[in-house]
Every structure is written in C-alpha cells, then in structure tokens.
Amino acid sequence: MANATYSETIKRIKKGEFDPCYFFHGEETFLADELSDLIIQKTFNAPKDDFNLHIFYGKDASVNDILQASMSFPMLADRKIVILREADQLKQIDAFEDYLKKPTTTTSLIFICAKPDLRKKLWKNLKDFATTVEFKPLAEQHLAEWMISYLAERNKKLNDQALMLLNARLDTSLREINSQLDKLCTFVGDRESITEEDVESVVGISRQYNVFELCNAIGQKNLPQTLHIYQQMMHSGGEPVYMIVMIHRHFISLLGLKELITSGQSPQSAISTMMKEYKFFLRSDILPQVKNYTLKEIQFSFNALIEADTQLKSSGMKNDLIMTTLFYKLICGHA
C-alpha cells in the first residue's frame, strides 16, 4: 500500500476496488468522513449495514473489540467495514501491528484521525500496510472547485455574485460550508440556479453590509461608508479578525494589479493574470481602486493590518478602537 490522493481513492472505490486497510488523517476530517461514507455506500449499496458495519471511537474503544470485529467474517454479505474514529486517542494502538501485516481480506479497517503522531511506529508502518490519504484544509481555489462540484452533483449551480458572497464563509470549516450548501439546495427546491438573493436569505450575509462592500469602501477611500458598513456588520455579529483576513486578501489583489499595471500590462491583461491565481476572491470592480493607492501605501496597509490583527488577539484594547484606527490608517495613511 502507499500514499494516495483523495480523487484517486474515490475512483477506485467507485469501481468497487476496496482495500483491507485505510489510513485517513489530517485536519479536514469532513473529507475523511465523506470518503468512509462512500466506502460504506459502495460496499453495501446502502448507507449502513447493521450486521457488517462497526464504528468505534478511540477514546472509549477496546483494542480487542476492534480486532475481533476486524477478524470475524461478514454475515450474509461479501465484506464488512470497521471504522476507528479518533484513532490517535486509542490506547495500545501498537497492538494492530500484527493484524496489519496479514489483514482479513473480507474486511476494510479504516483508521481516521486529525493529528496522529507520525513519529510513532504504527503510524509510520500504516503507510506500508494501508491506503493512506492525508486531508489538508483545501486551498481557496480548490475550495471553490469543491463547492461547484458538490452543487453540480445535485444539479445546482452558483452564479458569480452568489459565489462571491459565499466567499464570506471561507474562514469556516468545510463541514460548515457543506451544511450551508445543503440548506441552499433545500431552499431553492427544483430551481437549478442559486443566486445572491438565495445566499443572503439562507446564509445570512447582507449584500449591502458584507465584507466585500467593506473592502470596496476601503479601496474607494470612503471613510464614512467604511465606518457605517463596519458598524452594521458588528451589529449583525461580525468578527473583526475575520474582517482583517478578508481585507488582507483585498489588498493582495490591489498589490498584484498595481504591480502588473506598473510593469506595463494593460488593465484587462492584469485582471486576466490575477484571475488565474486569485480568481476566488478577486473582483474586477476593484480595478478603479488601484489608482487610489501607491505601492508604498499598499505596503503600509499590510503593516497596519498585521498590527491590528496582533492587537485584536493579544491586547486589552477595545475592538472598535482597534478597527477604527485601522480604517483611518488604510484610508488616510495615518491614525
């Protein structure tokens, strides 16, 4: 066995090619759960099997119980599945070593955990004995593709504005994003297209007072509008740290466009170049904002954002004071 990618493993499972051992690890446990659910569905042609599906949790499970379930033969079926969630919390995990060398061929034993200590012998050996897939948090461009693909399987699609609004959820987990997409699918019913109005209604993001409009107001150097949007967002439960993350992205786009245009590219060519790298959060309507900032001012803005982020996380200053000071620095160049 060896390391495998998520997509490679899905293809094999869909073909009915099952391995005796799997090792799914990494922070994005939602994808590990999705993959194990697919193994269950394709093995039993059903979401579960009361006789041949055994699920254990590392904190409470017994090694002997897991081994017994793994070594016993399936009942009235060709295969059985044993899943060990939170495997890194199981005591005496090394007791699996002998089993892994000669696993039961009619069983798929699946180890799932977020942060295994890969220095330990068993976790190292699993790469030799098991199909190993690491689930890192998805990069932004891959997350956009995942959302589009997820909705396409349900015969749904997002228009561009709706995708931009959903970008406001990028700091949440994939599990939460999945939940929001499911709600959107239910909300639109038989309708194929998901619009920004749908996102506003279901996810609770206002088109008038959202982080994109906040970024635009800053880029336009409109201080009154910036402060007004900020106050409305805070009234609706906005998080200053998240706002800083999104403002930082906005200034990355400004910097990229500024550098490309300064080097001689036309505005449209610069947009095309940027879209290839930052297409998930770059909006073409920021182009006029490039004229409002020099390269030196953009660099100053990055320093101001870092300072504000540090203050929010470590100082006793009030959030409103930190954010108001930040907006003055971003728009006026000083506090």
Beta strands, then each sheet from edge to edge (+ up, - down):
strand 1: 21-25
strand 2: 53-57
strand 3: 80-85
strand 4: 107-113
strand 5: 131-134
strand 6: 157-158
strand 7: 193-194
sheet 1: 2+ 3+ 4+ 1+ 5+
sheet 2: 6+ 7+
end
